[in-house]
Amino acid sequence: MKDNLFNPTTQQTIVERIQKLTPDHPRQWGKMTPSETLCHMADPFRDVLNLRQTKPAVWPIFRPLIRMMVLTENDWKPNTPTLPVYRQGEGGGGTPPTDFESDKAALIGFINQFCATAAYYQFGPHPGMGRLSREQNGFMMWKHTDHHLREFGL
């Protein structure tokens, strides 16, 4: 897999990019504000760290296909649809923003907590892909965070 958030250099680079995000940062695609994006990036960490319980959003028979599409080494395309459980705004199940700096600190805290998990830690399931291996989780979290930071040119 291309990269992995469990790599300390990758973790540091992602955190540095997050720290550059500002409340009025211009986006290059998408609909979310920088504040909404911080919360959107944090929600999958909440899920796999078992801090937030979500119901399966995809039938088990479709999970291998979703994994194949999501866990690709190719960059995700701009405006790729997201599961309702992660959507921001009305009708979405995403965690709403509070204070920009607090939300940024929370995301960085979740990343640090995620990266500090023991090798035997049992991650919670992803609502669209089910249980992932440690390596798959590390790749998925890097890829998702990287995708949204690129959305803001970071």
C-alpha positions as a Python dict, from the first residue, in 0.01 Angstrom:
ca = {
    (1, 'M'): (0, 0, 0),
    (2, 'K'): (119, 347, -93),
    (3, 'D'): (144, 499, 254),
    (4, 'N'): (28, 433, 605),
    (5, 'L'): (-54, 656, 900),
    (6, 'F'): (138, 420, 1130),
    (7, 'N'): (458, 543, 963),
    (8, 'P'): (584, 816, 1203),
    (9, 'T'): (705, 1038, 917),
    (10, 'T'): (367, 1012, 745),
    (11, 'Q'): (188, 1088, 1072),
    (12, 'Q'): (403, 1398, 1128),
    (13, 'T'): (348, 1519, 771),
    (14, 'I'): (-30, 1479, 797),
    (15, 'V'): (-39, 1666, 1130),
    (16, 'E'): (172, 1948, 986),
    (17, 'R'): (-65, 1978, 690),
    (18, 'I'): (-368, 1987, 924),
    (19, 'Q'): (-204, 2261, 1127),
    (20, 'K'): (-185, 2476, 811),
    (21, 'L'): (-562, 2460, 757),
    (22, 'T'): (-737, 2787, 844),
    (23, 'P'): (-1108, 2864, 899),
    (24, 'D'): (-1124, 3056, 570),
    (25, 'H'): (-898, 2829, 364),
    (26, 'P'): (-1025, 2816, 3),
    (27, 'R'): (-1133, 2475, -118),
    (28, 'Q'): (-1054, 2341, -462),
    (29, 'W'): (-1358, 2115, -477),
    (30, 'G'): (-1636, 1987, -257),
    (31, 'K'): (-1898, 2151, -41),
    (32, 'M'): (-1763, 2131, 314),
    (33, 'T'): (-1615, 2425, 497),
    (34, 'P'): (-1275, 2381, 663),
    (35, 'S'): (-1456, 2338, 998),
    (36, 'E'): (-1687, 2071, 861),
    (37, 'T'): (-1392, 1897, 698),
    (38, 'L'): (-1205, 1873, 1029),
    (39, 'C'): (-1503, 1698, 1187),
    (40, 'H'): (-1554, 1483, 878),
    (41, 'M'): (-1191, 1369, 889),
    (42, 'A'): (-1221, 1296, 1262),
    (43, 'D'): (-1533, 1078, 1243),
    (44, 'P'): (-1365, 768, 1096),
    (45, 'F'): (-1106, 789, 1375),
    (46, 'R'): (-1389, 807, 1628),
    (47, 'D'): (-1539, 495, 1471),
    (48, 'V'): (-1228, 276, 1453),
    (49, 'L'): (-1116, 389, 1800),
    (50, 'N'): (-1456, 276, 1930),
    (51, 'L'): (-1544, 629, 2047),
    (52, 'R'): (-1851, 650, 1826),
    (53, 'Q'): (-2081, 364, 1737),
    (54, 'T'): (-2217, 352, 1383),
    (55, 'K'): (-2440, 98, 1219),
    (56, 'P'): (-2332, -82, 903),
    (57, 'A'): (-2414, 136, 602),
    (58, 'V'): (-2343, -124, 334),
    (59, 'W'): (-2468, -480, 301),
    (60, 'P'): (-2189, -728, 382),
    (61, 'I'): (-2198, -872, 31),
    (62, 'F'): (-2088, -534, -111),
    (63, 'R'): (-1804, -469, 135),
    (64, 'P'): (-1531, -640, -75),
    (65, 'L'): (-1621, -418, -369),
    (66, 'I'): (-1619, -106, -149),
    (67, 'R'): (-1280, -208, -6),
    (68, 'M'): (-1142, -255, -355),
    (69, 'M'): (-1264, 92, -459),
    (70, 'V'): (-1153, 271, -141),
    (71, 'L'): (-826, 95, -62),
    (72, 'T'): (-680, 170, -405),
    (73, 'E'): (-341, 329, -449),
    (74, 'N'): (-490, 576, -696),
    (75, 'D'): (-602, 914, -563),
    (76, 'W'): (-974, 943, -503),
    (77, 'K'): (-1149, 1170, -747),
    (78, 'P'): (-1274, 1510, -629),
    (79, 'N'): (-1637, 1510, -515),
    (80, 'T'): (-1639, 1135, -451),
    (81, 'P'): (-1966, 1059, -268),
    (82, 'T'): (-1950, 979, 102),
    (83, 'L'): (-2162, 756, 321),
    (84, 'P'): (-2452, 938, 493),
    (85, 'V'): (-2304, 852, 834),
    (86, 'Y'): (-2008, 1079, 750),
    (87, 'R'): (-2193, 1360, 573),
    (88, 'Q'): (-2197, 1705, 722),
    (89, 'G'): (-2504, 1927, 734),
    (90, 'E'): (-2873, 1851, 730),
    (91, 'G'): (-2953, 1484, 692),
    (92, 'G'): (-2595, 1376, 753),
    (93, 'G'): (-2467, 1174, 1045),
    (94, 'G'): (-2135, 1352, 1077),
    (95, 'T'): (-2022, 1521, 1395),
    (96, 'P'): (-2108, 1893, 1364),
    (97, 'P'): (-1833, 2154, 1403),
    (98, 'T'): (-1798, 2348, 1727),
    (99, 'D'): (-1491, 2572, 1747),
    (100, 'F'): (-1237, 2554, 1463),
    (101, 'E'): (-925, 2531, 1682),
    (102, 'S'): (-1091, 2281, 1918),
    (103, 'D'): (-1201, 2065, 1625),
    (104, 'K'): (-850, 2082, 1479),
    (105, 'A'): (-697, 1982, 1813),
    (106, 'A'): (-948, 1696, 1845),
    (107, 'L'): (-856, 1561, 1500),
    (108, 'I'): (-485, 1575, 1579),
    (109, 'G'): (-555, 1406, 1913),
    (110, 'F'): (-746, 1124, 1739),
    (111, 'I'): (-460, 1077, 1492),
    (112, 'N'): (-209, 1055, 1778),
    (113, 'Q'): (-434, 813, 1968),
    (114, 'F'): (-484, 601, 1656),
    (115, 'C'): (-110, 585, 1587),
    (116, 'A'): (-34, 495, 1949),
    (117, 'T'): (-261, 187, 1953),
    (118, 'A'): (-95, -141, 2035),
    (119, 'A'): (-36, -389, 1754),
    (120, 'Y'): (-308, -614, 1899),
    (121, 'Y'): (-571, -336, 1932),
    (122, 'Q'): (-909, -439, 1791),
    (123, 'F'): (-1028, -150, 1578),
    (124, 'G'): (-1398, -85, 1546),
    (125, 'P'): (-1564, -160, 1213),
    (126, 'H'): (-1595, 89, 931),
    (127, 'P'): (-1965, 133, 841),
    (128, 'G'): (-1897, 74, 473),
    (129, 'M'): (-1613, -178, 479),
    (130, 'G'): (-1655, -367, 805),
    (131, 'R'): (-1348, -472, 1002),
    (132, 'L'): (-1016, -385, 846),
    (133, 'S'): (-668, -509, 930),
    (134, 'R'): (-427, -279, 1109),
    (135, 'E'): (-245, -210, 781),
    (136, 'Q'): (-572, -142, 598),
    (137, 'N'): (-683, 96, 874),
    (138, 'G'): (-351, 281, 863),
    (139, 'F'): (-374, 316, 486),
    (140, 'M'): (-743, 413, 489),
    (141, 'M'): (-694, 682, 753),
    (142, 'W'): (-396, 826, 568),
    (143, 'K'): (-577, 819, 234),
    (144, 'H'): (-895, 980, 367),
    (145, 'T'): (-709, 1255, 549),
    (146, 'D'): (-476, 1317, 255),
    (147, 'H'): (-775, 1339, 17),
    (148, 'H'): (-941, 1614, 220),
    (149, 'L'): (-621, 1806, 279),
    (150, 'R'): (-563, 1805, -99),
    (151, 'E'): (-919, 1941, -127),
    (152, 'F'): (-784, 2254, 42),
    (153, 'G'): (-455, 2258, -148),
    (154, 'L'): (-255, 2124, 147),
}
